[in-house]
């Protein structure tokens, strides 16, 4: 019998989803049917959960006016939704220049490139922009080939770097690679960073062993030109050790392998610093930014590069239609200004400590919680315990999610059994407390259900 694969996150055809659908209003149900009629079906998306009519700050609202606090936001809402500074800046920019044709530039784009060079440590002083981070990953892979003359890559299973063919090739999410067929040749994968209960039998590889294995690959294959990884894996918050990161930086320098950090979801302050790699006191050869860079208003991504790699003299690395979008650049600059002006990076450690204390207390209280991981304002609660299989934990995670949705809190399930929590950096104390109270009540309900089931078995 063939193995049945569940989705990477919540399952949009499950019994719990069907029960959710049954309590939706007639108006919402009709609109969701229209959405499903005209959009291609894809797991984790179509059919959708609800219809969003407006958003503000840390929350969005459906057509009936129900408020959902958003602890997912596709990692774009660093400064919340509809931030008045960002909206006003975009309105002003629309009045003067909404689009800049290729072969021309504009002041907002130049200002953003300068601003990113000022924020990033030397020598990350060169940029290219793109409409999305998937495209920026593609540009990074091209530049690594040009500057090293080598076409192979090493990256990690379970990582996500985008959904285009080149990004899927270096990515390692099985869910996104199924049914696709051959991808880019030379894409080598290694086991992922795994802070808690590896997905394979036995102990798995620790950071030291993984670094040694990567060194062995570099020694054996002289065609490897790039090592690509999420500095911190966003989906379930897997944190590499200091020793691992420093070893990887040393190996990439020694073997002329370009070190590419994908910070699409975790850059621009999410981890408490502008760049997540700053926590490790190393500098990559390239770093990819996206999502929150556009201020939750405009799609915007950037590739920051060591200026010594500015070698693509006769090749177009990107050349995208919206490569130097004045709107995207304005949104990004204003988002950066808001983080500075509202002192969000100074405030974040206080909010992080507050949230960490609640989650760590839950870990001691709820046997359903196997692990809690965090960095900055990015948290993961892994629902795996010694007496619970991962399949049962996935069911528990889904039950927690729908309980929270019923009570106005939205977040993401990752790896089937991990509650990933990603609130805006400027969330109010009141909203944070309310959201955590909702989540705690959900855990109480599901924990009790699990205990009753276990007692009867």
Secondary structure in CASP SS format (residue, H / E / C, confidence):
PFRMAT SS
TARGET T0000
AUTHOR 0000-0000-0000
METHOD secondary structure of the structure
MODEL  1
X C 1.00
X C 1.00
X C 1.00
X C 1.00
X C 1.00
X C 1.00
X C 1.00
X C 1.00
X C 1.00
X C 1.00
X C 1.00
X C 1.00
X C 1.00
X C 1.00
X H 1.00
X H 1.00
X H 1.00
X H 1.00
X H 1.00
X H 1.00
X H 1.00
X H 1.00
X C 1.00
X C 1.00
X C 1.00
X H 1.00
X H 1.00
X H 1.00
X H 1.00
X H 1.00
X H 1.00
X H 1.00
X H 1.00
X H 1.00
X H 1.00
X H 1.00
X H 1.00
X H 1.00
X C 1.00
X C 1.00
X C 1.00
X C 1.00
X C 1.00
X C 1.00
X C 1.00
X C 1.00
X C 1.00
X C 1.00
X C 1.00
X C 1.00
X C 1.00
X E 1.00
X E 1.00
X E 1.00
X E 1.00
X E 1.00
X E 1.00
X C 1.00
X E 1.00
X E 1.00
X E 1.00
X E 1.00
X C 1.00
X C 1.00
X C 1.00
X C 1.00
X E 1.00
X E 1.00
X E 1.00
X E 1.00
X C 1.00
X C 1.00
X H 1.00
X H 1.00
X H 1.00
X C 1.00
X C 1.00
X C 1.00
X C 1.00
X C 1.00
X E 1.00
X C 1.00
X C 1.00
X H 1.00
X H 1.00
X H 1.00
X H 1.00
X H 1.00
X H 1.00
X H 1.00
X H 1.00
X H 1.00
X H 1.00
X H 1.00
X H 1.00
X H 1.00
X C 1.00
X C 1.00
X C 1.00
X C 1.00
X C 1.00
X C 1.00
X C 1.00
X C 1.00
X C 1.00
X C 1.00
X H 1.00
X H 1.00
X H 1.00
X H 1.00
X H 1.00
X H 1.00
X H 1.00
X H 1.00
X H 1.00
X H 1.00
X H 1.00
X H 1.00
X H 1.00
X C 1.00
X C 1.00
X C 1.00
X C 1.00
X E 1.00
X E 1.00
X E 1.00
X E 1.00
X E 1.00
X E 1.00
X E 1.00
X C 1.00
X C 1.00
X H 1.00
X H 1.00
X H 1.00
X H 1.00
X H 1.00
X H 1.00
X H 1.00
X H 1.00
X H 1.00
X H 1.00
X H 1.00
X H 1.00
X H 1.00
X H 1.00
X H 1.00
X H 1.00
X C 1.00
X C 1.00
X C 1.00
X E 1.00
X E 1.00
X E 1.00
X E 1.00
X E 1.00
X C 1.00
X C 1.00
X C 1.00
X C 1.00
X C 1.00
X C 1.00
X C 1.00
X C 1.00
X H 1.00
X H 1.00
X H 1.00
X H 1.00
X H 1.00
X H 1.00
X C 1.00
X C 1.00
X C 1.00
X H 1.00
X H 1.00
X H 1.00
X H 1.00
X C 1.00
X C 1.00
X C 1.00
X C 1.00
X C 1.00
X C 1.00
X C 1.00
X C 1.00
X C 1.00
X E 1.00
X E 1.00
X E 1.00
X E 1.00
X C 1.00
X C 1.00
X C 1.00
X C 1.00
X C 1.00
X C 1.00
X C 1.00
X C 1.00
X C 1.00
X C 1.00
X C 1.00
X C 1.00
X C 1.00
X C 1.00
X C 1.00
X C 1.00
X H 1.00
X H 1.00
X H 1.00
X H 1.00
X H 1.00
X H 1.00
X H 1.00
X H 1.00
X H 1.00
X H 1.00
X H 1.00
X H 1.00
X H 1.00
X H 1.00
X C 1.00
X C 1.00
X C 1.00
X E 1.00
X E 1.00
X E 1.00
X E 1.00
X E 1.00
X E 1.00
X E 1.00
X C 1.00
X E 1.00
X E 1.00
X C 1.00
X C 1.00
X C 1.00
X C 1.00
X E 1.00
X E 1.00
X C 1.00
X C 1.00
X H 1.00
X H 1.00
X H 1.00
X H 1.00
X H 1.00
X H 1.00
X H 1.00
X H 1.00
X H 1.00
X H 1.00
X H 1.00
X H 1.00
X H 1.00
X C 1.00
X C 1.00
X C 1.00
X E 1.00
X E 1.00
X E 1.00
X E 1.00
X E 1.00
X C 1.00
X C 1.00
X C 1.00
X C 1.00
X C 1.00
X C 1.00
X C 1.00
X C 1.00
X C 1.00
X C 1.00
X C 1.00
X C 1.00
X C 1.00
X H 1.00
X H 1.00
X H 1.00
X H 1.00
X H 1.00
X C 1.00
X C 1.00
X C 1.00
X C 1.00
X C 1.00
X E 1.00
X E 1.00
X E 1.00
X E 1.00
X C 1.00
X H 1.00
X H 1.00
X H 1.00
X H 1.00
X C 1.00
X C 1.00
X C 1.00
X C 1.00
X C 1.00
X C 1.00
X E 1.00
X E 1.00
X E 1.00
X E 1.00
X E 1.00
X E 1.00
X H 1.00
X H 1.00
X H 1.00
X C 1.00
X C 1.00
X C 1.00
X C 1.00
X C 1.00
X C 1.00
X C 1.00
X C 1.00
X C 1.00
X C 1.00
X C 1.00
X C 1.00
X C 1.00
X C 1.00
X C 1.00
X C 1.00
X H 1.00
X H 1.00
X H 1.00
X H 1.00
X H 1.00
X H 1.00
X H 1.00
X H 1.00
X H 1.00
X H 1.00
X H 1.00
X H 1.00
X H 1.00
X H 1.00
X H 1.00
X H 1.00
X C 1.00
X C 1.00
X H 1.00
X H 1.00
X H 1.00
X H 1.00
X H 1.00
X H 1.00
X H 1.00
X H 1.00
X H 1.00
X H 1.00
X H 1.00
X H 1.00
X H 1.00
X H 1.00
X H 1.00
X H 1.00
X H 1.00
X H 1.00
X H 1.00
X H 1.00
X H 1.00
X H 1.00
X C 1.00
X C 1.00
X C 1.00
X C 1.00
X C 1.00
X E 1.00
X E 1.00
X E 1.00
X E 1.00
X E 1.00
X C 1.00
X C 1.00
X E 1.00
X E 1.00
X E 1.00
X E 1.00
X E 1.00
X C 1.00
X C 1.00
X C 1.00
X C 1.00
X C 1.00
X C 1.00
X C 1.00
X H 1.00
X H 1.00
X H 1.00
X H 1.00
X H 1.00
X H 1.00
X H 1.00
X H 1.00
X H 1.00
X H 1.00
X H 1.00
X H 1.00
X H 1.00
X H 1.00
X H 1.00
X H 1.00
X H 1.00
X C 1.00
X C 1.00
X E 1.00
X E 1.00
X C 1.00
X E 1.00
X E 1.00
X E 1.00
X C 1.00
X C 1.00
X C 1.00
X E 1.00
X E 1.00
X E 1.00
X E 1.00
X C 1.00
X C 1.00
X C 1.00
X C 1.00
X C 1.00
X C 1.00
X C 1.00
X H 1.00
X H 1.00
X H 1.00
X H 1.00
X H 1.00
X H 1.00
X H 1.00
X H 1.00
X H 1.00
X H 1.00
X H 1.00
X H 1.00
X H 1.00
X H 1.00
X H 1.00
X H 1.00
X H 1.00
X H 1.00
X H 1.00
X H 1.00
X H 1.00
X H 1.00
X H 1.00
X H 1.00
X H 1.00
X H 1.00
X H 1.00
X H 1.00
X C 1.00
END
